[in-house]
Amino acid sequence: MGSLQSPDEEIKLSKEPLEKIASHDEGLPTRQALLEALKAERPSPWSPNLRKLYVFCLIAFLCSLMNGYDGSIFGSLPALDSFRKQFGVQKNGSKIGYISAMYTVGAICSLPFSGPACDIRGRKWGTFIGCIIVVACTFVSATARGVPQFVAGRFLLGFGVNIVRSTSSIWCAEVCPPAYRGIIMAFYNCTYAVGSLIAAGVTRGSAGYEGNKSWQIPL
């Protein structure tokens, strides 16, 4: 059994010079040492484990692509005559600005929930829950017959997409080896632009359809 320290001994320990306490940090590795260790332990980029990891990271990339798609799709919809006729909006004006802003408002309102979504059940569960919200809100927006329903769908869509963006990016950064984390996360961020390009292409391709299909297909 270990003996308890007397109050006098505790006082002596508390009077240890601060310089001596600070010197304990000298045993920590320097930044250069960490970089050298990282270079020495760099895994093969084509090892079986990393190839499997790349497949999983593609799922996270799709989350970023979805963010780029949903964040950009509304910029093209007001150019469609059927969309403007259905919701009584013009190519510009306060009404179209109000509808467009609801996506960002939903993303802002999701901030208090993004952290718990990451931590309570883990990153994958947070991503799954966010994707469920996105799928549900996609149907709400695509089947809208009036501005209130469409606005509600855009608001909740921004809410869900922001949760997915938060959880998927954290998960991707955590599972990647440090040696390749920067490259993989760069690809993750680039898929946002890919999603924006796809949104523009899909809207352009559906412009030839008659009726509401021209704006429902992109959504």
C-alpha atoms as an extended CHARMM CRD file, in Angstrom:
* protein
*
       219  EXT
         1         1  MET       CA              0.0000000000        0.0000000000        0.0000000000  PROA      1               0.0000000000
         2         2  GLY       CA              1.2430000000        3.4830000000       -0.8060000000  PROA      2               0.0000000000
         3         3  SER       CA              1.6140000000        5.9450000000        2.0250000000  PROA      3               0.0000000000
         4         4  LEU       CA             -0.2560000000        9.2270000000        2.1000000000  PROA      4               0.0000000000
         5         5  GLN       CA              1.7940000000       12.3890000000        1.8520000000  PROA      5               0.0000000000
         6         6  SER       CA              1.8060000000       14.7000000000        4.8150000000  PROA      6               0.0000000000
         7         7  PRO       CA              0.6680000000       18.3270000000        4.4180000000  PROA      7               0.0000000000
         8         8  ASP       CA              4.2960000000       19.4570000000        4.8060000000  PROA      8               0.0000000000
         9         9  GLU       CA              5.3860000000       17.2370000000        1.9110000000  PROA      9               0.0000000000
        10        10  GLU       CA              2.5760000000       18.6060000000       -0.2790000000  PROA      10              0.0000000000
        11        11  ILE       CA              3.7330000000       22.1520000000        0.4800000000  PROA      11              0.0000000000
        12        12  LYS       CA              7.2980000000       21.2550000000       -0.4960000000  PROA      12              0.0000000000
        13        13  LEU       CA              6.0820000000       19.7890000000       -3.7790000000  PROA      13              0.0000000000
        14        14  SER       CA              4.0650000000       22.8860000000       -4.5510000000  PROA      14              0.0000000000
        15        15  LYS       CA              7.1870000000       25.0330000000       -4.0960000000  PROA      15              0.0000000000
        16        16  GLU       CA              9.0240000000       23.2940000000       -6.9420000000  PROA      16              0.0000000000
        17        17  PRO       CA             10.6100000000       25.9770000000       -9.1570000000  PROA      17              0.0000000000
        18        18  LEU       CA              8.5700000000       26.8670000000      -12.2180000000  PROA      18              0.0000000000
        19        19  GLU       CA             11.6850000000       26.5740000000      -14.3640000000  PROA      19              0.0000000000
        20        20  LYS       CA             12.0260000000       22.9220000000      -13.3840000000  PROA      20              0.0000000000
        21        21  ILE       CA              8.3870000000       22.2460000000      -14.1980000000  PROA      21              0.0000000000
        22        22  ALA       CA              8.7160000000       23.9700000000      -17.5690000000  PROA      22              0.0000000000
        23        23  SER       CA             11.7590000000       21.8490000000      -18.3890000000  PROA      23              0.0000000000
        24        24  HSD       CA              9.5270000000       18.7740000000      -18.4720000000  PROA      24              0.0000000000
        25        25  ASP       CA              8.3400000000       19.8880000000      -21.9210000000  PROA      25              0.0000000000
        26        26  GLU       CA             11.8460000000       19.4230000000      -23.3010000000  PROA      26              0.0000000000
        27        27  GLY       CA             11.1360000000       15.7180000000      -23.7420000000  PROA      27              0.0000000000
        28        28  LEU       CA              8.3430000000       16.3860000000      -26.2280000000  PROA      28              0.0000000000
        29        29  PRO       CA              9.1620000000       15.8060000000      -29.9060000000  PROA      29              0.0000000000
        30        30  THR       CA              9.8510000000       18.8600000000      -32.0080000000  PROA      30              0.0000000000
        31        31  ARG       CA              7.9550000000       19.7160000000      -35.1560000000  PROA      31              0.0000000000
        32        32  GLN       CA             10.8980000000       18.6290000000      -37.2870000000  PROA      32              0.0000000000
        33        33  ALA       CA             11.0400000000       15.2860000000      -35.4940000000  PROA      33              0.0000000000
        34        34  LEU       CA              7.3460000000       14.7380000000      -36.1420000000  PROA      34              0.0000000000
        35        35  LEU       CA              7.7920000000       15.5140000000      -39.8320000000  PROA      35              0.0000000000
        36        36  GLU       CA             10.7060000000       13.0910000000      -40.1000000000  PROA      36              0.0000000000
        37        37  ALA       CA              8.7220000000       10.3730000000      -38.3380000000  PROA      37              0.0000000000
        38        38  LEU       CA              5.8060000000       11.0040000000      -40.6570000000  PROA      38              0.0000000000
        39        39  LYS       CA              8.0490000000       10.6590000000      -43.6800000000  PROA      39              0.0000000000
        40        40  ALA       CA              9.6360000000        7.4750000000      -42.3580000000  PROA      40              0.0000000000
        41        41  GLU       CA              6.2700000000        5.8290000000      -41.6050000000  PROA      41              0.0000000000
        42        42  ARG       CA              4.5500000000        6.8670000000      -44.8370000000  PROA      42              0.0000000000
        43        43  PRO       CA              2.3820000000        3.9050000000      -45.9280000000  PROA      43              0.0000000000
        44        44  SER       CA              2.2020000000        2.7600000000      -49.5200000000  PROA      44              0.0000000000
        45        45  PRO       CA             -0.5880000000        4.6750000000      -51.3100000000  PROA      45              0.0000000000
        46        46  TRP       CA             -1.6900000000        1.4760000000      -53.0770000000  PROA      46              0.0000000000
        47        47  SER       CA             -1.7080000000       -0.8870000000      -50.1330000000  PROA      47              0.0000000000
        48        48  PRO       CA             -4.8900000000       -3.0070000000      -49.7340000000  PROA      48              0.0000000000
        49        49  ASN       CA             -5.9890000000       -1.0760000000      -46.6670000000  PROA      49              0.0000000000
        50        50  LEU       CA             -5.5970000000        2.2960000000      -48.3410000000  PROA      50              0.0000000000
        51        51  ARG       CA             -7.4200000000        1.1370000000      -51.4710000000  PROA      51              0.0000000000
        52        52  LYS       CA            -10.3180000000        0.1490000000      -49.2510000000  PROA      52              0.0000000000
        53        53  LEU       CA            -10.1050000000        3.5320000000      -47.5350000000  PROA      53              0.0000000000
        54        54  TYR       CA            -10.3110000000        5.3180000000      -50.8870000000  PROA      54              0.0000000000
        55        55  VAL       CA            -13.6390000000        3.6090000000      -51.5760000000  PROA      55              0.0000000000
        56        56  PHE       CA            -15.0140000000        4.7810000000      -48.2420000000  PROA      56              0.0000000000
        57        57  CYS       CA            -13.6930000000        8.2870000000      -48.8510000000  PROA      57              0.0000000000
        58        58  LEU       CA            -15.5970000000        8.3970000000      -52.1360000000  PROA      58              0.0000000000
        59        59  ILE       CA            -18.7960000000        8.2530000000      -50.0840000000  PROA      59              0.0000000000
        60        60  ALA       CA            -17.6270000000       11.2830000000      -48.1260000000  PROA      60              0.0000000000
        61        61  PHE       CA            -16.7480000000       12.9760000000      -51.4190000000  PROA      61              0.0000000000
        62        62  LEU       CA            -20.3480000000       12.4580000000      -52.5480000000  PROA      62              0.0000000000
        63        63  CYS       CA            -21.4780000000       14.3790000000      -49.4630000000  PROA      63              0.0000000000
        64        64  SER       CA            -19.3630000000       17.3400000000      -50.5350000000  PROA      64              0.0000000000
        65        65  LEU       CA            -20.6370000000       16.9730000000      -54.1030000000  PROA      65              0.0000000000
        66        66  MET       CA            -24.2020000000       17.0170000000      -52.7790000000  PROA      66              0.0000000000
        67        67  ASN       CA            -23.4140000000       20.2010000000      -50.8930000000  PROA      67              0.0000000000
        68        68  GLY       CA            -22.1490000000       21.8460000000      -54.0750000000  PROA      68              0.0000000000
        69        69  TYR       CA            -25.1380000000       20.6200000000      -56.0820000000  PROA      69              0.0000000000
        70        70  ASP       CA            -27.8300000000       21.7140000000      -53.6400000000  PROA      70              0.0000000000
        71        71  GLY       CA            -26.0690000000       24.9670000000      -52.8650000000  PROA      71              0.0000000000
        72        72  SER       CA            -25.9080000000       25.9400000000      -56.5450000000  PROA      72              0.0000000000
        73        73  ILE       CA            -29.0350000000       24.4470000000      -58.0950000000  PROA      73              0.0000000000
        74        74  PHE       CA            -31.3200000000       27.3080000000      -57.1630000000  PROA      74              0.0000000000
        75        75  GLY       CA            -29.1700000000       29.8050000000      -59.0210000000  PROA      75              0.0000000000
        76        76  SER       CA            -30.3270000000       28.2860000000      -62.3280000000  PROA      76              0.0000000000
        77        77  LEU       CA            -34.0080000000       27.6440000000      -61.6010000000  PROA      77              0.0000000000
        78        78  PRO       CA            -35.2640000000       31.2520000000      -62.0010000000  PROA      78              0.0000000000
        79        79  ALA       CA            -34.1020000000       31.1160000000      -65.6340000000  PROA      79              0.0000000000
        80        80  LEU       CA            -36.8120000000       28.5040000000      -66.3470000000  PROA      80              0.0000000000
        81        81  ASP       CA            -40.1660000000       29.9030000000      -67.4660000000  PROA      81              0.0000000000
        82        82  SER       CA            -42.0960000000       27.0450000000      -65.8620000000  PROA      82              0.0000000000
        83        83  PHE       CA            -40.5130000000       27.7110000000      -62.4710000000  PROA      83              0.0000000000
        84        84  ARG       CA            -41.2980000000       31.4230000000      -62.5640000000  PROA      84              0.0000000000
        85        85  LYS       CA            -44.8630000000       30.7070000000      -63.6320000000  PROA      85              0.0000000000
        86        86  GLN       CA            -45.4090000000       28.0650000000      -60.9400000000  PROA      86              0.0000000000
        87        87  PHE       CA            -44.2330000000       30.2220000000      -58.0450000000  PROA      87              0.0000000000
        88        88  GLY       CA            -45.0250000000       33.6690000000      -59.3940000000  PROA      88              0.0000000000
        89        89  VAL       CA            -41.4770000000       35.0120000000      -59.2730000000  PROA      89              0.0000000000
        90        90  GLN       CA            -39.2530000000       36.9730000000      -61.6080000000  PROA      90              0.0000000000
        91        91  LYS       CA            -35.6020000000       36.4870000000      -62.4840000000  PROA      91              0.0000000000
        92        92  ASN       CA            -34.7300000000       39.0130000000      -59.8100000000  PROA      92              0.0000000000
        93        93  GLY       CA            -36.4680000000       40.7970000000      -56.9780000000  PROA      93              0.0000000000
        94        94  SER       CA            -37.1160000000       40.4730000000      -53.2600000000  PROA      94              0.0000000000
        95        95  LYS       CA            -39.2750000000       37.3510000000      -53.5390000000  PROA      95              0.0000000000
        96        96  ILE       CA            -36.6870000000       35.2960000000      -55.3780000000  PROA      96              0.0000000000
        97        97  GLY       CA            -34.0310000000       36.5690000000      -52.9700000000  PROA      97              0.0000000000
        98        98  TYR       CA            -36.1550000000       35.4840000000      -50.0160000000  PROA      98              0.0000000000
        99        99  ILE       CA            -36.5710000000       31.9750000000      -51.4150000000  PROA      99              0.0000000000
       100       100  SER       CA            -32.8720000000       31.7030000000      -52.2000000000  PROA      100             0.0000000000
       101       101  ALA       CA            -31.8150000000       32.8790000000      -48.7280000000  PROA      101             0.0000000000
       102       102  MET       CA            -33.8090000000       30.1910000000      -46.9260000000  PROA      102             0.0000000000
       103       103  TYR       CA            -31.1990000000       27.5730000000      -47.8150000000  PROA      103             0.0000000000
       104       104  THR       CA            -28.5180000000       29.5830000000      -46.0140000000  PROA      104             0.0000000000
       105       105  VAL       CA            -30.8550000000       30.3220000000      -43.1080000000  PROA      105             0.0000000000
       106       106  GLY       CA            -31.4400000000       26.5920000000      -42.6790000000  PROA      106             0.0000000000
       107       107  ALA       CA            -27.6900000000       25.9550000000      -42.6770000000  PROA      107             0.0000000000
       108       108  ILE       CA            -27.1800000000       28.6020000000      -39.9840000000  PROA      108             0.0000000000
       109       109  CYS       CA            -29.9770000000       27.1750000000      -37.8360000000  PROA      109             0.0000000000
       110       110  SER       CA            -28.3540000000       23.7360000000      -37.9750000000  PROA      110             0.0000000000
       111       111  LEU       CA            -25.1760000000       24.9440000000      -36.2480000000  PROA      111             0.0000000000
       112       112  PRO       CA            -26.3310000000       24.0480000000      -32.6840000000  PROA      112             0.0000000000
       113       113  PHE       CA            -27.1580000000       20.5350000000      -33.8990000000  PROA      113             0.0000000000
       114       114  SER       CA            -24.0870000000       19.8120000000      -36.0220000000  PROA      114             0.0000000000
       115       115  GLY       CA            -21.8020000000       19.2460000000      -33.0310000000  PROA      115             0.0000000000
       116       116  PRO       CA            -24.1150000000       16.7950000000      -31.2210000000  PROA      116             0.0000000000
       117       117  ALA       CA            -24.7620000000       15.0200000000      -34.5230000000  PROA      117             0.0000000000
       118       118  CYS       CA            -21.0020000000       14.3830000000      -34.7730000000  PROA      118             0.0000000000
       119       119  ASP       CA            -20.3920000000       13.3330000000      -31.1770000000  PROA      119             0.0000000000
       120       120  ILE       CA            -23.4410000000       11.5560000000      -29.7540000000  PROA      120             0.0000000000
       121       121  ARG       CA            -23.5810000000        8.5840000000      -32.1410000000  PROA      121             0.0000000000
       122       122  GLY       CA            -20.4590000000        9.1800000000      -34.1950000000  PROA      122             0.0000000000
       123       123  ARG       CA            -19.6580000000       10.7430000000      -37.5570000000  PROA      123             0.0000000000
       124       124  LYS       CA            -21.2870000000        8.0570000000      -39.7000000000  PROA      124             0.0000000000
       125       125  TRP       CA            -24.5880000000        8.2400000000      -37.8570000000  PROA      125             0.0000000000
       126       126  GLY       CA            -24.5580000000       12.0210000000      -38.1140000000  PROA      126             0.0000000000
       127       127  THR       CA            -23.9690000000       11.7610000000      -41.8580000000  PROA      127             0.0000000000
       128       128  PHE       CA            -26.7610000000        9.1980000000      -42.1840000000  PROA      128             0.0000000000
       129       129  ILE       CA            -29.2510000000       11.3690000000      -40.2990000000  PROA      129             0.0000000000
       130       130  GLY       CA            -28.3300000000       14.4090000000      -42.3770000000  PROA      130             0.0000000000
       131       131  CYS       CA            -28.7850000000       12.4320000000      -45.6100000000  PROA      131             0.0000000000
       132       132  ILE       CA            -32.2390000000       11.2790000000      -44.4860000000  PROA      132             0.0000000000
       133       133  ILE       CA            -33.2170000000       14.9200000000      -43.9360000000  PROA      133             0.0000000000
       134       134  VAL       CA            -31.8620000000       15.8610000000      -47.3670000000  PROA      134             0.0000000000
       135       135  VAL       CA            -33.7820000000       13.0870000000      -49.1500000000  PROA      135             0.0000000000
       136       136  ALA       CA            -37.0290000000       13.9890000000      -47.3890000000  PROA      136             0.0000000000
       137       137  CYS       CA            -36.6460000000       17.6940000000      -48.1430000000  PROA      137             0.0000000000
       138       138  THR       CA            -35.8610000000       16.9750000000      -51.7820000000  PROA      138             0.0000000000
       139       139  PHE       CA            -39.3190000000       15.4480000000      -52.1760000000  PROA      139             0.0000000000
       140       140  VAL       CA            -40.8590000000       18.4010000000      -50.3310000000  PROA      140             0.0000000000
       141       141  SER       CA            -39.2510000000       20.8910000000      -52.7180000000  PROA      141             0.0000000000
       142       142  ALA       CA            -39.8320000000       18.8930000000      -55.9040000000  PROA      142             0.0000000000
       143       143  THR       CA            -43.5480000000       18.3950000000      -55.1760000000  PROA      143             0.0000000000
       144       144  ALA       CA            -44.1830000000       21.9790000000      -54.0510000000  PROA      144             0.0000000000
       145       145  ARG       CA            -47.2180000000       23.7310000000      -55.5080000000  PROA      145             0.0000000000
       146       146  GLY       CA            -46.6730000000       27.0290000000      -53.7530000000  PROA      146             0.0000000000
       147       147  VAL       CA            -44.0010000000       29.2490000000      -52.2900000000  PROA      147             0.0000000000
       148       148  PRO       CA            -44.5490000000       28.2430000000      -48.6050000000  PROA      148             0.0000000000
       149       149  GLN       CA            -43.9040000000       24.5420000000      -49.2630000000  PROA      149             0.0000000000
       150       150  PHE       CA            -40.9220000000       25.2820000000      -51.4800000000  PROA      150             0.0000000000
       151       151  VAL       CA            -39.4340000000       27.6430000000      -48.8990000000  PROA      151             0.0000000000
       152       152  ALA       CA            -39.8940000000       25.0220000000      -46.1600000000  PROA      152             0.0000000000
       153       153  GLY       CA            -38.1480000000       22.4540000000      -48.3270000000  PROA      153             0.0000000000
       154       154  ARG       CA            -35.2240000000       24.7820000000      -49.0320000000  PROA      154             0.0000000000
       155       155  PHE       CA            -34.8850000000       25.6680000000      -45.3540000000  PROA      155             0.0000000000
       156       156  LEU       CA            -34.7890000000       22.0440000000      -44.1960000000  PROA      156             0.0000000000
       157       157  LEU       CA            -32.5310000000       21.1270000000      -47.1060000000  PROA      157             0.0000000000
       158       158  GLY       CA            -29.9410000000       23.6450000000      -45.9480000000  PROA      158             0.0000000000
       159       159  PHE       CA            -30.3630000000       22.2890000000      -42.4210000000  PROA      159             0.0000000000
       160       160  GLY       CA            -29.6370000000       18.7060000000      -43.4740000000  PROA      160             0.0000000000
       161       161  VAL       CA            -26.8600000000       19.5000000000      -45.9380000000  PROA      161             0.0000000000
       162       162  ASN       CA            -24.9210000000       21.4690000000      -43.3390000000  PROA      162             0.0000000000
       163       163  ILE       CA            -25.0590000000       18.5300000000      -40.9080000000  PROA      163             0.0000000000
       164       164  VAL       CA            -23.8120000000       16.1930000000      -43.6350000000  PROA      164             0.0000000000
       165       165  ARG       CA            -21.0340000000       18.6150000000      -44.5600000000  PROA      165             0.0000000000
       166       166  SER       CA            -19.8690000000       18.8910000000      -40.9490000000  PROA      166             0.0000000000
       167       167  THR       CA            -19.8930000000       15.1870000000      -40.1210000000  PROA      167             0.0000000000
       168       168  SER       CA            -18.5200000000       13.8390000000      -43.4060000000  PROA      168             0.0000000000
       169       169  SER       CA            -15.5670000000       16.2330000000      -43.5500000000  PROA      169             0.0000000000
       170       170  ILE       CA            -14.5570000000       15.4370000000      -39.9610000000  PROA      170             0.0000000000
       171       171  TRP       CA            -14.8670000000       11.6950000000      -40.5740000000  PROA      171             0.0000000000
       172       172  CYS       CA            -12.8050000000       11.8860000000      -43.7530000000  PROA      172             0.0000000000
       173       173  ALA       CA            -10.0280000000       13.8380000000      -42.0370000000  PROA      173             0.0000000000
       174       174  GLU       CA             -9.9360000000       11.4780000000      -39.0580000000  PROA      174             0.0000000000
       175       175  VAL       CA             -9.6860000000        8.1830000000      -40.9530000000  PROA      175             0.0000000000
       176       176  CYS       CA             -7.0540000000        9.3220000000      -43.4700000000  PROA      176             0.0000000000
       177       177  PRO       CA             -3.3910000000        8.6280000000      -42.6880000000  PROA      177             0.0000000000
       178       178  PRO       CA             -1.5720000000       11.8650000000      -41.7830000000  PROA      178             0.0000000000
       179       179  ALA       CA              0.7660000000       11.4180000000      -44.7420000000  PROA      179             0.0000000000
       180       180  TYR       CA             -2.1220000000       11.6440000000      -47.2370000000  PROA      180             0.0000000000
       181       181  ARG       CA             -4.6700000000       13.6570000000      -45.2750000000  PROA      181             0.0000000000
       182       182  GLY       CA             -3.9270000000       16.9190000000      -47.0580000000  PROA      182             0.0000000000
       183       183  ILE       CA             -4.2940000000       15.4010000000      -50.5350000000  PROA      183             0.0000000000
       184       184  ILE       CA             -7.5040000000       13.5390000000      -49.7150000000  PROA      184             0.0000000000
       185       185  MET       CA             -9.1090000000       16.5650000000      -48.0690000000  PROA      185             0.0000000000
       186       186  ALA       CA             -8.1420000000       18.6680000000      -51.0940000000  PROA      186             0.0000000000
       187       187  PHE       CA            -10.0690000000       16.2240000000      -53.2800000000  PROA      187             0.0000000000
       188       188  TYR       CA            -12.9520000000       16.4230000000      -50.8100000000  PROA      188             0.0000000000
       189       189  ASN       CA            -13.1720000000       20.2000000000      -51.1820000000  PROA      189             0.0000000000
       190       190  CYS       CA            -12.8360000000       20.0490000000      -54.9730000000  PROA      190             0.0000000000
       191       191  THR       CA            -15.9540000000       17.8960000000      -55.2720000000  PROA      191             0.0000000000
       192       192  TYR       CA            -18.0100000000       20.9190000000      -54.1790000000  PROA      192             0.0000000000
       193       193  ALA       CA            -17.1550000000       22.5800000000      -57.4900000000  PROA      193             0.0000000000
       194       194  VAL       CA            -17.9660000000       19.3510000000      -59.3250000000  PROA      194             0.0000000000
       195       195  GLY       CA            -21.4160000000       19.3730000000      -57.7310000000  PROA      195             0.0000000000
       196       196  SER       CA            -21.9560000000       22.9680000000      -58.8520000000  PROA      196             0.0000000000
       197       197  LEU       CA            -21.0310000000       22.0810000000      -62.4330000000  PROA      197             0.0000000000
       198       198  ILE       CA            -23.3840000000       19.0960000000      -62.4100000000  PROA      198             0.0000000000
       199       199  ALA       CA            -26.2060000000       21.3120000000      -61.1290000000  PROA      199             0.0000000000
       200       200  ALA       CA            -25.7090000000       23.7470000000      -64.0040000000  PROA      200             0.0000000000
       201       201  GLY       CA            -25.5570000000       20.9360000000      -66.5550000000  PROA      201             0.0000000000
       202       202  VAL       CA            -28.6770000000       19.1820000000      -65.2760000000  PROA      202             0.0000000000
       203       203  THR       CA            -30.6700000000       22.4250000000      -65.2840000000  PROA      203             0.0000000000
       204       204  ARG       CA            -29.5240000000       23.1900000000      -68.8110000000  PROA      204             0.0000000000
       205       205  GLY       CA            -30.4650000000       19.6980000000      -69.9550000000  PROA      205             0.0000000000
       206       206  SER       CA            -33.9390000000       19.7930000000      -68.4140000000  PROA      206             0.0000000000
       207       207  ALA       CA            -34.7960000000       23.2070000000      -69.8770000000  PROA      207             0.0000000000
       208       208  GLY       CA            -36.2750000000       21.5390000000      -72.9620000000  PROA      208             0.0000000000
       209       209  TYR       CA            -38.9640000000       19.6690000000      -71.0250000000  PROA      209             0.0000000000
       210       210  GLU       CA            -42.5000000000       21.0050000000      -70.9980000000  PROA      210             0.0000000000
       211       211  GLY       CA            -44.3080000000       21.9460000000      -67.8090000000  PROA      211             0.0000000000
       212       212  ASN       CA            -43.0600000000       21.4790000000      -64.2720000000  PROA      212             0.0000000000
       213       213  LYS       CA            -40.6850000000       18.6770000000      -65.2130000000  PROA      213             0.0000000000
       214       214  SER       CA            -38.1340000000       21.2510000000      -66.3220000000  PROA      214             0.0000000000
       215       215  TRP       CA            -37.5920000000       22.4260000000      -62.7200000000  PROA      215             0.0000000000
       216       216  GLN       CA            -38.5880000000       19.2630000000      -60.8690000000  PROA      216             0.0000000000
       217       217  ILE       CA            -35.9310000000       17.0870000000      -62.5090000000  PROA      217             0.0000000000
       218       218  PRO       CA            -32.9820000000       19.1800000000      -61.2450000000  PROA      218             0.0000000000
       219       219  LEU       CA            -34.4080000000       19.1920000000      -57.7230000000  PROA      219             0.0000000000
